[in-house]
Amino acid sequence: MRILQEISQGKVVAEVARQYGVSENTIYRWKSRYGDMTSAEAQRVRELEAENARLNGC
């Protein structure tokens, strides 16, 4: 979420990607997935995905 906040504040994607050691494509994927969410909402989505994976594995 911090990375997406930095980009929304006007930093260049390439610069932020280099700073955090991730690819630009990864940042764009995160932006499309978590762009308008708050940190609490993103955490809830990750929890639900983990629960779904656990339930589908049974």
MIKOL-580222 format. One record per residue: residue in one letter; chain; y negated, z negated, x of N, C-alpha, C in turn. Coordinates in steps of 0.001 Angstrom, whole numbers. Layout:
BEGIN
NODE  residu  chaine      n.v      n.w      n.u     ca.v     ca.w     ca.u      c.v      c.w      c.u
NODE       A       A        Y        Z        X        Y        Z        X        Y        Z        X
...
//
This chain:
BEGIN
NODE  residu  chaine      n.v      n.w      n.u     ca.v     ca.w     ca.u      c.v      c.w      c.u
NODE       M       A     1187        0      828        0        0        0    -1253        0      874
NODE       R       A    -1192     -653     2003    -2342     -699     2895    -2689      695     3393
NODE       I       A    -1672     1484     3684    -1900     2840     4168    -2604     3662     3102
NODE       L       A    -2147     3574     1865    -2769     4330      789    -4193     3861      529
NODE       Q       A    -4442     2573      688    -5797     2055      514    -6722     2611     1585
NODE       E       A    -6252     2698     2809    -7080     3234     3885    -7435     4693     3615
NODE       I       A    -6489     5452     3109    -6744     6859     2818    -7738     6990     1667
NODE       S       A    -7595     6147      654    -8525     6219     -471    -9937     5801      -70
NODE       Q       A   -10065     5059     1025   -11375     4660     1526   -12010     5742     2372
NODE       G       A   -11307     6849     2580   -11902     7981     3268   -11368     8291     4646
NODE       K       A   -10373     7559     5119    -9801     7878     6434    -8973     9155     6332
NODE       V       A    -8846     9830     7449    -8087    11078     7525    -6592    10762     7559
NODE       V       A    -5819    11525     6772    -4378    11286     6662    -3697    11376     8026
NODE       A       A    -4040    12374     8804    -3404    12549    10118    -3666    11345    11024
NODE       E       A    -4868    10818    10979    -5217     9660    11805    -4436     8421    11385
NODE       V       A    -4343     8196    10082    -3616     7031     9570    -2128     7172     9869
NODE       A       A    -1587     8383     9713     -169     8620     9997      139     8311    11452
NODE       R       A     -709     8749    12354     -504     8494    13775     -609     6998    14072
NODE       Q       A    -1564     6325    13431    -1774     4892    13657     -551     4069    13250
NODE       Y       A       81     4431    12136     1208     3656    11631     2570     4235    12018
NODE       G       A     2584     5385    12681     3836     5963    13150     4693     6561    12058
NODE       V       A     4066     7136    11035     4803     7826     9975     4282     9253     9890
NODE       S       A     5064    10106     9246     4631    11497     9132     3627    11646     7991
NODE       E       A     2857    12712     8056     1901    12998     6984     2629    13248     5674
NODE       N       A     3782    13918     5742     4559    14185     4530     4987    12894     3850
NODE       T       A     5340    11903     4638     5724    10606     4075     4558     9986     3329
NODE       I       A     3376    10060     3907     2200     9490     3240     1920    10219     1930
NODE       Y       A     2024    11546     1933     1796    12293      699     2840    11962     -355
NODE       R       A     4085    11731       79     5143    11352     -866     4846     9982    -1462
NODE       W       A     4421     9025     -618     4051     7700    -1118     2877     7792    -2079
NODE       K       A     1921     8642    -1743      733     8787    -2578     1104     9317    -3959
NODE       S       A     2006    10283    -4021     2420    10827    -5315     3238     9815    -6107
NODE       R       A     3959     8960    -5404     4813     7990    -6083     4081     6700    -6457
NODE       Y       A     3271     6183    -5548     2640     4885    -5735     1111     4951    -5831
NODE       G       A      532     6143    -5902     -900     6336    -5785    -1781     5426    -6624
NODE       D       A    -1514     5297    -7911    -2377     4533    -8801    -1865     3127    -9096
NODE       M       A     -834     2707    -8414     -246     1391    -8679     -930      299    -7863
NODE       T       A     -856     -897    -8406    -1272    -2062    -7632      -82    -2508    -6792
NODE       S       A     -293    -3436    -5901      793    -3934    -5054     1887    -4580    -5895
NODE       A       A     1497    -5318    -6911     2481    -5985    -7769     3325    -4961    -8526
NODE       E       A     2710    -3893    -9006     3454    -2862    -9720     4427    -2140    -8787
NODE       A       A     3987    -1847    -7582     4860    -1176    -6613     6044    -2073    -6248
NODE       Q       A     5806    -3361    -6095     6888    -4305    -5792     7898    -4322    -6932
NODE       R       A     7428    -4303    -8161     8310    -4313    -9326     9158    -3042    -9368
NODE       V       A     8572    -1900    -9045     9311     -640    -9014    10419     -712    -7973
NODE       R       A    10118    -1232    -6782    11135    -1358    -5739    12256    -2296    -6182
NODE       E       A    11910    -3384    -6859    12939    -4307    -7354    13836    -3626    -8376
NODE       L       A    13247    -2869    -9292    14038    -2173   -10305    14932    -1106    -9681
NODE       E       A    14431     -398    -8689    15256      599    -8007    16437      -47    -7300
NODE       A       A    16212    -1190    -6681    17303    -1898    -6008    18336    -2372    -7024
NODE       E       A    17872    -2865    -8153    18793    -3323    -9193    19595    -2157    -9755
NODE       N       A    18939    -1028    -9976    19651      147   -10474    20712      606    -9480
NODE       A       A    20379      605    -8200    21349     1003    -7181    22539       46    -7172
NODE       R       A    22261    -1238    -7317    23347    -2222    -7343    24242    -2010    -8555
NODE       L       A    23642    -1766    -9718    24419    -1585   -10937    25210     -260   -10925
NODE       N       A    24633      764   -10363    25343     2057   -10301    26481     2016    -9298
NODE       G       A    26427     1129    -8343    27477     1029    -7338    28734      346    -7845
NODE       C       A    28669     -318    -8981    29834    -1053    -9504    30859     -196   -10157
//
